[in-house]
Amino acid sequence: MPLRPACRTVCALFVCCLVAVADEPLCPHSVPDVKSAIDAARKNAEQISDEYIRSELLHEVAKAYARNGDFELASQVIRTDSALMWQAADELAKNMLRCDQAAEVKVLAATMDRRSKWLMLQWLAEWQAKHDDSTGSQQTLLQIEDEDIRREAKFNIITSRAIKGDAKAAEAEYRKLAAEAPNPTQGADDIAIQDLAVVYVMKGDVGAAITNLGKMKSAEKVYALYSAAQILAEKKERPGASELSAAALRIARPFLGNPDQAYPLSLLASALGKLGQFEDAIGLANSIPDQQRKNEALVMIATRLIAAGNDSRAMTLMDSLSKVPPGNAELEGEREMAWVRIAMAQANAGKGDDALKTLQKVRDPRMDSLVKWQRSYAQARAGKFAEARALAIQIHSDFPRDERGRALRLVAAVNAHDKTLSDVTDWAEHLATPADRTSAYLGVADGLLGEPNQEIPPYFQD
């Protein structure tokens, strides 16, 4: 399957936020227990009277069906509101192509509206290019009406081909593609350099990536370094990690005094922590003059230390954060958000009791729902399922944030993953509202499909 960046700049300049680099998952085949849980979630979602909430939860149902290989059921749900369910359509096309169902994707895309249709066609065009059907790929690209999506597809096709073959040969194609973007904030040369660096990292040639990044002239250089480090961190094998880390410190040093670079510098330091280069990561973070961004980086590095099993150093790092002046509500809120992130990392690592202790540091009433959500997750991780369930249903239901639904889903996921299926499905069935039951049943499916965890946001506020 072609590589697919998770996000782009607003003007689609092909700057990768993160490229999927793990081994491509196999074709999913429907698991009966998972399908049963999703069926129950769908049944309950369809009973929800609020149109917005019903659509949002059915979107989650469709994504779950797609991940479980129940493609026809996923497509049925998506077609109820395909213009809005584009994330599910994206998930569906991706998984169908893993099962070599290109012809079926082509037919199905024609039944979808707007973004759902275009994203399915994007996956199809990339798949066709990878399987040496250049004519079919070009014809599919012409059907994508959204210019940004079409350019992203072209970028992914070029990148996939460059990773398998001659990276340098892709430079002219990247430059031409960059020139097509409206209102570019970077020159075509810098964009091509950055894109080539991504390819070199993917090919395992970190030295060539560093050489390319050193040629960049724009201030996007720091963000490009972050992208390269993040991509390498996602790989199972990380040759050149220390080389990339040392180069990142050297190349980023001239930008430390630029306040506009504080955020990308914070992201770069966090990525070096994810890469396991803790000394370099901490050194860079401590050099960031903006206090909020410095603290954000240090907190994210601390979460990586927890994931690596070095909790004591993580807490030492937390102790090094800047002191909060008495009465400064904004900084007090940031510090408590920092502790929430530490608790999330501890719970993700299976240290539920530690996470519960950490959450005792968070007392801001404005974070009541968030803290209950995280506490219920930590209780589930600690095996305290009765307490976790009771706490989750105390959370105020407030869409679109839906901290109550997320808590119910996480608690159910941990419970189901621990192989107590009949117990958790019985609990889900007896929840008071169809929205609650939908979230819980989706959690059951999540837990049966893999070990649950949470993505930790890299910033306190923005």
C-alpha positions as CSV (number, residue, x, y, z in Angstrom):
1,M,0.0,0.0,0.0
2,P,1.3,3.5,-0.8
3,L,2.5,5.7,2.0
4,R,0.0,8.2,3.2
5,P,0.8,11.4,5.2
6,A,-1.5,11.9,8.1
7,C,-1.8,15.6,7.6
8,R,-0.7,18.4,5.3
9,T,-0.1,22.2,5.5
10,V,-3.2,24.2,4.7
11,C,-1.9,25.0,1.2
12,A,-1.0,21.3,0.5
13,L,2.7,21.8,0.2
14,F,3.5,18.1,0.8
15,V,5.1,18.6,4.1
16,C,4.6,15.3,5.9
17,C,3.4,15.5,9.5
18,L,3.8,11.7,9.8
19,V,4.1,9.0,7.2
20,A,2.9,5.5,8.0
21,V,6.0,3.4,8.1
22,A,5.0,0.3,10.0
23,D,4.6,-3.0,8.3
24,E,1.3,-2.9,6.3
25,P,-1.4,-4.7,8.1
26,L,-2.9,-7.8,6.5
27,C,-6.3,-8.1,5.0
28,P,-8.8,-8.0,7.8
29,H,-11.3,-10.8,8.2
30,S,-14.5,-10.5,10.1
31,V,-14.2,-11.7,13.7
32,P,-17.7,-12.9,14.9
33,D,-17.4,-11.5,18.5
34,V,-16.2,-8.1,17.1
35,K,-19.0,-8.0,14.5
36,S,-21.6,-8.8,17.2
37,A,-20.4,-5.9,19.3
38,I,-20.4,-3.5,16.3
39,D,-23.9,-4.8,15.4
40,A,-25.1,-3.9,18.9
41,A,-23.5,-0.5,18.6
42,R,-25.2,0.2,15.3
43,K,-28.6,-0.9,16.7
44,N,-28.3,1.5,19.6
45,A,-26.9,4.3,17.5
46,E,-29.9,4.1,15.2
47,Q,-32.2,4.7,18.2
48,I,-30.6,8.0,19.1
49,S,-33.0,10.9,18.6
50,D,-30.5,13.7,18.3
51,E,-29.5,13.8,14.6
52,Y,-26.0,15.1,15.2
53,I,-25.1,12.6,17.9
54,R,-26.6,9.8,15.9
55,S,-24.6,10.7,12.8
56,E,-21.3,11.0,14.8
57,L,-21.7,7.6,16.5
58,L,-22.8,5.9,13.3
59,H,-19.6,7.3,11.7
60,E,-17.6,5.5,14.5
61,V,-19.7,2.3,13.8
62,A,-18.8,2.4,10.1
63,K,-15.1,2.8,10.9
64,A,-15.3,-0.2,13.2
65,Y,-16.9,-2.3,10.6
66,A,-14.2,-1.4,8.1
67,R,-11.4,-2.3,10.5
68,N,-13.1,-5.7,11.1
69,G,-13.4,-6.5,7.5
70,D,-17.2,-6.1,7.4
71,F,-17.0,-4.0,4.2
72,E,-20.7,-4.3,3.0
73,L,-22.0,-3.3,6.5
74,A,-19.5,-0.4,6.6
75,S,-20.6,0.9,3.2
76,Q,-24.3,0.6,4.2
77,V,-23.7,2.9,7.2
78,I,-21.5,5.3,5.3
79,R,-24.1,5.8,2.5
80,T,-26.6,7.1,5.1
81,D,-24.5,10.3,5.2
82,S,-21.5,9.8,3.0
83,A,-20.7,13.5,2.5
84,L,-19.8,13.7,6.2
85,M,-18.6,10.2,6.9
86,W,-15.4,10.6,4.9
87,Q,-13.1,9.3,7.6
88,A,-15.0,6.0,7.5
89,A,-14.9,6.0,3.7
90,D,-11.1,6.5,3.9
91,E,-10.8,3.6,6.4
92,L,-13.0,1.4,4.2
93,A,-11.1,1.9,1.0
94,K,-7.8,1.4,2.7
95,N,-8.9,-2.0,4.2
96,M,-10.6,-3.2,1.0
97,L,-7.4,-2.6,-1.0
98,R,-5.5,-4.6,1.6
99,C,-7.8,-7.4,0.5
100,D,-7.0,-6.7,-3.2
101,Q,-10.6,-5.4,-3.8
102,A,-9.6,-2.6,-6.2
103,A,-12.5,-3.2,-8.6
104,E,-15.0,-3.2,-5.7
105,V,-13.5,0.1,-4.4
106,K,-14.0,1.7,-7.8
107,V,-17.6,0.7,-7.9
108,L,-18.3,1.7,-4.3
109,A,-16.6,5.1,-4.7
110,A,-19.1,6.0,-7.4
111,T,-22.0,5.7,-4.9
112,M,-20.4,8.1,-2.4
113,D,-20.5,11.9,-2.2
114,R,-17.8,14.6,-2.3
115,R,-14.9,14.0,0.1
116,S,-15.8,10.3,0.8
117,K,-15.7,9.6,-3.0
118,W,-12.5,11.5,-3.6
119,L,-10.6,9.9,-0.7
120,M,-11.6,6.4,-1.9
121,L,-10.4,7.3,-5.4
122,Q,-7.2,8.6,-3.9
123,W,-6.5,5.2,-2.3
124,L,-7.4,3.5,-5.5
125,A,-5.1,5.7,-7.6
126,E,-2.2,5.0,-5.3
127,W,-2.9,1.3,-5.3
128,Q,-3.1,1.2,-9.1
129,A,0.2,3.0,-9.4
130,K,1.9,0.6,-7.0
131,H,0.6,-2.3,-9.0
132,D,1.9,-1.0,-12.3
133,D,-1.4,0.2,-13.7
134,S,-0.2,3.7,-14.5
135,T,-3.0,4.3,-17.1
136,G,-5.7,3.3,-14.6
137,S,-4.1,5.4,-11.9
138,Q,-4.1,8.5,-14.2
139,Q,-7.7,8.0,-15.1
140,T,-8.6,7.7,-11.4
141,L,-6.7,10.8,-10.5
142,L,-8.8,12.8,-13.1
143,Q,-11.9,11.8,-11.2
144,I,-10.8,13.4,-8.0
145,E,-12.3,16.9,-8.0
146,D,-10.6,18.2,-4.9
147,E,-7.3,19.7,-5.9
148,D,-5.6,19.1,-2.5
149,I,-6.6,15.5,-2.4
150,R,-5.5,14.9,-6.0
151,R,-2.1,16.5,-5.3
152,E,-1.7,14.4,-2.2
153,A,-2.3,11.3,-4.2
154,K,0.3,12.4,-6.7
155,F,2.7,13.0,-3.9
156,N,2.2,9.6,-2.4
157,I,2.6,7.9,-5.8
158,I,5.9,9.7,-6.3
159,T,7.1,8.9,-2.8
160,S,6.2,5.2,-3.0
161,R,8.0,4.9,-6.3
162,A,11.1,6.8,-5.0
163,I,11.3,4.6,-1.9
164,K,11.5,1.5,-4.1
165,G,13.8,3.0,-6.7
166,D,16.0,6.0,-7.3
167,A,15.1,8.8,-4.8
168,K,17.0,11.5,-6.7
169,A,14.9,10.9,-9.7
170,A,11.8,12.1,-7.8
171,E,13.3,15.5,-7.2
172,A,12.0,17.1,-10.5
173,E,8.6,15.5,-9.9
174,Y,8.3,17.0,-6.4
175,R,9.4,20.4,-7.7
176,K,6.7,20.3,-10.4
177,L,4.1,19.2,-8.0
178,A,5.0,22.0,-5.5
179,A,4.6,24.6,-8.3
180,E,1.0,23.5,-8.8
181,A,0.1,24.4,-5.2
182,P,-1.9,27.7,-4.7
183,N,-0.3,30.4,-2.5
184,P,2.8,28.5,-1.5
185,T,4.6,29.6,1.7
186,Q,7.8,27.9,0.7
187,G,9.8,27.8,-2.5
188,A,9.6,24.8,-4.8
189,D,13.3,24.0,-4.1
190,D,12.8,23.7,-0.3
191,I,9.7,21.6,-0.7
192,A,11.5,19.2,-3.0
193,I,14.4,19.0,-0.6
194,Q,12.1,18.3,2.3
195,D,10.2,15.6,0.4
196,L,13.4,13.9,-0.6
197,A,14.6,13.9,3.0
198,V,11.4,12.0,3.9
199,V,12.2,9.4,1.2
200,Y,15.8,9.0,2.4
201,V,14.6,8.4,5.9
202,M,12.2,5.8,4.7
203,K,15.0,4.1,2.7
204,G,17.2,4.1,5.8
205,D,19.7,6.6,4.4
206,V,19.7,9.1,7.3
207,G,23.0,10.7,6.1
208,A,21.4,11.6,2.8
209,A,18.3,13.0,4.6
210,I,20.5,15.2,6.8
211,T,22.5,16.5,3.8
212,N,19.2,17.5,2.1
213,L,17.7,19.1,5.1
214,G,20.9,21.2,5.6
215,K,20.2,22.8,2.1
216,M,16.9,24.2,3.0
217,K,16.7,28.0,3.2
218,S,13.2,28.6,4.7
219,A,12.2,28.7,8.3
220,E,10.3,25.4,7.7
221,K,13.6,23.6,8.2
222,V,12.8,23.0,11.9
223,Y,9.5,21.5,11.0
224,A,11.2,19.4,8.4
225,L,13.6,18.0,11.0
226,Y,10.6,17.2,13.2
227,S,9.0,15.3,10.3
228,A,12.1,13.3,9.7
229,A,12.6,12.4,13.3
230,Q,8.9,11.5,13.7
231,I,9.1,9.2,10.7
232,L,12.2,7.4,11.9
233,A,10.6,7.0,15.3
234,E,7.7,5.1,13.8
235,K,10.0,2.5,12.2
236,K,10.7,-0.8,13.9
237,E,14.4,-0.5,12.9
238,R,15.9,2.9,13.6
239,P,19.4,3.0,12.0
240,G,20.9,6.4,12.2
241,A,18.8,7.6,15.1
242,S,21.7,9.2,17.0
243,E,23.1,10.6,13.7
244,L,19.8,12.3,13.0
245,S,19.4,13.6,16.5
246,A,22.9,15.2,16.6
247,A,22.3,16.8,13.2
248,A,18.9,18.1,14.4
249,L,20.5,19.9,17.3
250,R,23.1,21.4,15.0
251,I,20.7,22.5,12.3
252,A,18.1,23.8,14.7
253,R,20.5,25.9,16.8
254,P,20.2,29.1,14.7
255,F,16.4,29.1,15.1
256,L,16.4,29.0,18.9
257,G,16.1,32.8,19.2
258,N,13.2,33.0,16.8
259,P,9.9,33.2,18.7
260,D,8.0,31.9,15.6
261,Q,10.0,28.7,15.8
262,A,9.1,27.9,19.4
263,Y,6.3,25.5,18.5
264,P,8.2,23.5,15.8
265,L,11.2,23.4,18.1
266,S,9.0,21.9,20.9
267,L,7.7,19.3,18.4
268,L,11.2,18.5,17.3
269,A,12.4,18.0,20.9
270,S,9.3,15.7,21.5
271,A,10.1,13.7,18.4
272,L,13.7,13.2,19.5
273,G,12.3,11.8,22.8
274,K,10.1,9.5,20.9
275,L,13.2,8.4,19.0
276,G,14.8,7.5,22.3
277,Q,17.4,10.2,22.1
278,F,16.6,11.5,25.5
279,E,19.8,13.5,26.2
280,D,19.5,15.5,23.0
281,A,15.7,15.9,23.4
282,I,16.0,17.3,26.9
283,G,18.9,19.6,25.9
284,L,17.0,21.0,23.0
285,A,13.8,21.5,25.1
286,N,15.7,23.4,27.7
287,S,17.1,25.7,25.1
288,I,13.6,26.9,23.9
289,P,13.1,30.4,25.3
290,D,9.3,30.3,25.2
291,Q,8.3,28.9,28.6
292,Q,5.0,27.2,27.5
293,R,6.6,25.5,24.5
294,K,9.6,24.5,26.6
295,N,7.4,22.9,29.2
296,E,5.3,21.2,26.6
297,A,8.4,19.5,25.1
298,L,9.7,18.4,28.5
299,V,6.3,16.9,29.4
300,M,6.1,15.0,26.2
301,I,9.7,13.7,26.7
302,A,8.6,12.6,30.2
303,T,5.8,10.6,28.7
304,R,8.3,8.9,26.4
305,L,10.5,8.1,29.4
306,I,7.5,6.5,31.1
307,A,6.8,4.4,27.9
308,A,10.5,3.3,28.0
309,G,10.1,2.2,31.6
310,N,12.2,5.1,33.1
311,D,9.5,6.6,35.4
312,S,12.0,8.0,37.9
313,R,13.7,10.1,35.3
314,A,10.4,11.2,34.0
315,M,9.4,12.5,37.4
316,T,12.8,14.3,37.8
317,L,12.1,16.0,34.5
318,M,8.6,17.1,35.8
319,D,10.3,18.5,38.9
320,S,12.5,20.6,36.6
321,L,9.6,22.5,35.0
322,S,9.3,26.2,35.7
323,K,7.7,27.1,39.0
324,V,4.2,28.4,38.9
325,P,3.8,31.8,40.6
326,P,1.0,31.9,43.2
327,G,-2.3,33.1,41.8
328,N,-1.4,32.6,38.1
329,A,-4.4,30.7,37.0
330,E,-3.2,30.2,33.4
331,L,0.1,28.6,34.4
332,E,-1.6,26.6,37.1
333,G,-3.9,25.2,34.4
334,E,-1.0,24.4,32.1
335,R,0.7,22.5,34.9
336,E,-2.3,20.5,35.7
337,M,-2.7,19.6,32.1
338,A,0.9,18.5,32.2
339,W,0.1,16.0,35.0
340,V,-2.9,14.8,33.0
341,R,-0.6,13.8,30.2
342,I,1.7,12.0,32.6
343,A,-1.2,10.1,33.9
344,M,-2.2,9.2,30.4
345,A,1.3,7.8,29.7
346,Q,1.2,5.8,32.9
347,A,-2.2,4.3,32.1
348,N,-1.1,3.5,28.6
349,A,1.9,1.7,30.1
350,G,-0.4,-0.4,32.2
351,K,0.4,1.5,35.4
352,G,-3.1,2.3,36.5
353,D,-2.4,2.8,40.2
354,D,0.4,5.2,39.4
355,A,-1.9,7.2,37.1
356,L,-4.5,7.5,39.8
357,K,-1.9,8.9,42.2
358,T,-0.8,11.4,39.5
359,L,-4.4,12.6,38.8
360,Q,-4.7,13.6,42.5
361,K,-2.5,16.6,41.6
362,V,-5.2,17.9,39.2
363,R,-7.8,19.9,41.1
364,D,-9.0,22.5,38.6
365,P,-12.9,22.2,38.5
366,R,-12.8,23.2,34.8
367,M,-11.1,19.9,34.1
368,D,-13.7,17.8,36.1
369,S,-14.9,15.8,33.1
370,L,-11.5,15.3,31.6
371,V,-10.1,14.1,34.9
372,K,-13.0,11.7,35.5
373,W,-12.4,10.3,32.0
374,Q,-8.7,9.8,32.7
375,R,-9.4,8.4,36.2
376,S,-11.9,5.9,34.9
377,Y,-9.3,4.7,32.3
378,A,-6.7,4.4,34.9
379,Q,-9.0,2.4,37.2
380,A,-9.7,0.1,34.3
381,R,-6.0,-0.3,33.7
382,A,-5.6,-1.2,37.4
383,G,-8.3,-3.9,37.0
384,K,-10.9,-1.9,39.0
385,F,-13.6,-2.3,36.5
386,A,-16.6,-1.7,38.8
387,E,-15.1,1.7,39.9
388,A,-14.2,2.6,36.4
389,R,-17.7,2.0,35.1
390,A,-19.3,3.8,37.9
391,L,-17.1,6.9,37.4
392,A,-17.5,7.0,33.6
393,I,-21.3,7.3,33.8
394,Q,-20.9,10.3,36.2
395,I,-19.3,12.3,33.4
396,H,-21.5,15.0,31.9
397,S,-22.4,14.2,28.3
398,D,-21.4,17.1,26.1
399,F,-20.9,16.7,22.3
400,P,-18.7,17.1,20.4
401,R,-16.1,16.7,23.2
402,D,-18.1,13.7,24.5
403,E,-15.7,12.9,27.4
404,R,-18.4,10.6,28.8
405,G,-18.6,8.5,25.6
406,R,-14.8,8.3,25.3
407,A,-14.5,7.2,28.9
408,L,-17.2,4.5,28.5
409,R,-15.5,3.3,25.3
410,L,-12.0,3.1,26.9
411,V,-13.3,1.3,30.0
412,A,-15.1,-1.2,27.8
413,A,-12.1,-1.6,25.6
414,V,-9.7,-2.4,28.5
415,N,-12.3,-4.7,30.0
416,A,-12.9,-6.6,26.7
417,H,-9.2,-6.9,26.0
418,D,-8.7,-8.5,29.4
419,K,-11.0,-11.4,28.1
420,T,-14.0,-10.7,30.4
421,L,-16.3,-10.4,27.4
422,S,-19.6,-11.7,28.8
423,D,-19.3,-9.4,31.8
424,V,-18.6,-6.2,29.8
425,T,-21.3,-6.9,27.2
426,D,-23.9,-7.4,29.9
427,W,-22.8,-4.1,31.4
428,A,-23.0,-2.3,28.1
429,E,-26.5,-3.7,27.4
430,H,-27.9,-2.3,30.6
431,L,-26.6,1.3,30.3
432,A,-29.3,3.9,30.5
433,T,-29.1,5.6,27.1
434,P,-28.6,4.4,23.5
435,A,-25.6,6.8,23.1
436,D,-23.9,5.3,26.2
437,R,-24.6,1.8,25.0
438,T,-23.2,2.6,21.5
439,S,-20.0,3.9,23.0
440,A,-19.6,0.9,25.3
441,Y,-20.2,-1.6,22.5
442,L,-17.7,0.2,20.3
443,G,-15.2,-0.1,23.1
444,V,-15.8,-3.8,23.3
445,A,-14.9,-4.0,19.6
446,D,-11.8,-1.9,20.1
447,G,-10.6,-4.1,22.9
448,L,-11.1,-7.3,20.9
449,L,-9.2,-5.9,18.0
450,G,-6.2,-4.7,20.0
451,E,-4.8,-3.3,23.2
452,P,-6.4,0.1,23.9
453,N,-4.4,3.3,24.6
454,Q,-4.7,7.0,24.1
455,E,-2.8,9.4,21.9
456,I,-1.3,12.1,24.1
457,P,-1.7,15.7,22.7
458,P,1.6,17.5,22.3
459,Y,0.4,20.9,23.6
460,F,-1.5,22.3,26.6
461,Q,-3.5,25.0,24.7
462,D,-3.6,26.7,21.3
